[in-house]
């Protein structure tokens, strides 16, 4: 039992370290491609790169292995993160059709929108905030549709008895994709509001 607990602890540390490396990669890429953008937009780039990396390297393999089989039955190292997360939410282990459908949309659409938003910020394109808002709405919709059906049915797939599962896996990692998109939508709101005010002042002259 002690050996199993130690192995579990090591696995958690490794997976959290991989997540940290993904964030570091986002920082690194933002420094390379974000030259000349404002400090705020550089942090937006950090998030967008991190977001894209997570979609493609974590959720992409999940979609593949869930279509060809299930995460629970896969021997691939790429499914270890989902086997661990599945201890908090078992739907990710057994190819739940709602989850897989949402993740297909997340990987393909959200991943692409992240890259388009990065390009729009770096090149100062006029469509930047339209893309940013669309991405944020997709992220928030995905989070809502992931958990709302589960809550309405009494959360039979969720295990909240363990603090790690509840506060790190379910609250923190899912909460990131609520808080950050919400902040980015506020940023876009402010930018579009200021643009509208500037346009109105110009017309009044």
Secondary structure, DSSP 8 states (H G I E B T S, - for coil): -HHHHHHHHHHHHHHHHHHHHHHHHHHHHHHHH-TTS-HHHHHHHHHHHHHHHHIIIIIHHHHHHHHHS-TTT---GGGHHHHHHTTTBGGGTTT-HHHHHHHHHIIIIIHHHHHHHHHHHHTT-TTHHHHHHHHHHHHHHHHHHHHHHHHHTT-TTB--SSHIIIIIIIIIHHHHHHHHHHHHHHHHHHHHHHHHHHHHHHHH-
